[in-house]
């Protein structure tokens, strides 16, 4: 057989996820009773290919697919085989099949197509939870979001929003929770970063993953404390053994910000292993709002990764990977204010006060991050079980530069290094009396230290922490029902050493022991309708930042939970508190998620309803106005309260015609702090979106897709009370009217008005070329987004035209 | 639950690495200003001094002013301002003078406190007159040293506001108290006596 004839470059694939959540069955035991089953489908249309030939190369056993594209080869003796799949007019492919892997799906690409035939072994869900609301970005969504940040990519999933600090700092928010209330799993490794502030976007290059999946439920049972809101799972695409060298090179360009990028990727499958090398570079200068330039909003990103897999035996795989990400992100120069008067001036200004000529220079204020990760995983699979053990190391270096006096300008005022070691063990056992599941454990060690030389009191202390957890999740399948039950035990110990504002040492120790659980149901009513419901409990210990932060950030002064006490209605920060003097209870969350989906030939509808109660929710609220040498500054204190959040996400698509289709989505969320009965600030306002897709049949092109997207974002009507800066300045500390220790969180400006945004996109393919053209904010609309902290100072980015071009080998 | 704690701790102990976090290094806060001293010197060399201080820096305590500061009426004074960081005994005045080209002091006062300059200062209205005695390398005023003649009306307590602005790359002859970031914004109370 000829080596060139089989292709196995997988491409990013997409499928209605809900259909496949549950199949994880293993092949038979008796050597010659192994069965290979699967489907052969057309990669472009998803239609079954009837009569495709499937051949076991070693034995010559073969069959052809039936009406639904299904094939089954019985009495296979070999543990490992090479399957050759062919169909007239389509690219032939070879697939190395392990008997322990479940049902395969073969997607064949037509001979003339740029796409390569791919194989998918089961619908591999990375979550390990079957009854949650899980959604994955489609291939088109991934393609159109090329060059965008992870947060921005994820907003295409209903229910996922962002909290922004300008265009380049976007933290993903799942059902109203963000930062250290969601977990990001980077190829199975929990991303460890300085998550104590929402203006710290996760240091992840979204373009180096081919699969992005979101669990919109509390998944603490599987992923450990903190996964209150949900989990984001990032994965590369699997590489076939013995697959030829393939490479993809892309060039990106954007008009607004005069940005450019290069993406490159090479991968090869050998007989006993695979290698993938990836490198993405990106530079962007000052961005433009419709009416003015936003000085110092540039950024640069460089990310590199190497992933390898060694197929040690038919049972054993070793994976090793390393990655390195460097980012330099500018923050709007005019967002720096010294005191309330400066803030008042900035709020009243029609446009930002500092507007320089376009530049790629990134001056303070800015963030500089280096995130490195190394990972080693050993996976054993046999007919009955899979056992995975993984060690990972991460080093996160964060430098933040503020506008400081002269010779201090190039000295960071925050310079912290967080090192993490994580060991994961997971045992997946196959169906036994209708029962299947995972049992495992995790151990995590974090070491955080301030790098000396910032010439300012450290905002957070040095600490180490150990976290260990044990979990079990079992699934009981009977008929159309799947029941899921899981429990987890966690223990966390932290040891803290910090310096207070007088450079006096304080020591503290923290210990938490907690449990999480999950109870879920998936019910397949008929071939069209699936319902899942999932109740979970989760917990989160207070983060070190929430306990010990102290000092000025921007124009506000912040005190962590253990850095202040209230004496006779007045704040005092003379003593650092501890668990004895000021006991803190961990956050405890209950979340209930319902997900109903309906799929028919032409229709797909999915609705998610969610409600959470979080006890001892840690948040910041007003603590008065402090008169400092710089003038009046508002003080924020961290406190605990009970909150509730509920909402709904809706997504649907409708194929009108072979060429025309529509997508419609909507989201709504509401959240209140219970003792104030006041809204949680910065929750995303309601939004509806409509997309019209047209697959044009243009002779010369293999693919020519056009899409028009219209998005309407409502004004946030459920907003916290407004206390204007004028009122803050006039505030009398002895007789506070507007702003005191007893008040709920407020906002200093009305929520921005509702806005309409329109995007236009075009994806073209010809042979090995792929070109994407896109216009965002087509009408150059001036608008401000409620969840963007920069809304106080500037409009959002104006019209953006971007083009990217990919060439695959 | 507490009963099980020792057992559980033992269970997890296997994973423990005996390890303490590093002691953090003390940092000298070279930016904060904690004490601002106004030195009013008359022609005969007599000095009247008042201090505003905020020893807890970003702590919740308000700035403390000395009460009952008075100046002689109808007297010519040279005002020099000292900026000091008491946390690490550092003179910030020198630093500001070194970077005069990106700093400027602005003043405002209640009507009648001074006869020269007339008006109420250059904070609300950047064109208001202040008698600057020092300047930066571009010939623009700095305001660490200024000249004043007090008014005639004695007794009433009047406000005297000083604002130090940090105006990197933007300071010109026309920039005012609305431009740049505020390093200092204090309002002293002064009364005049015969």
Interface residues (C-beta under 8 A of the other chain):
Chain A: X336 X337 X338 X339 X341 X342 X345 X353 X354 X403 X404 X405 X406 X408 X409 X443 X445 X447 X448 X449 X450 X452 X453 X454 X455 X456 X457 X458 X461 X462 X463 X464 X466 X468 X489 X491 X495 X496 X497 X498 X499 X501 X502 X503 X505 X513 X550 X551 X552 X557 X559 X564 X570 X571 X572 X573 X574 X623 X624 X626 X627 X628 X629 X630 X631 X632 X635 X733
Chain B: X1 X5 X8 X9 X12 X15 X16 X17 X19 X20 X21 X22 X23 X24 X25 X26 X27 X28 X29 X30 X31 X32 X33 X34 X36 X52 X54 X56 X57 X58 X59 X60 X61 X62 X63 X87 X95 X96 X98 X99 X102 X163 X166 X168 X170 X178 X179 X181 X182 X183 X184 X185 X186
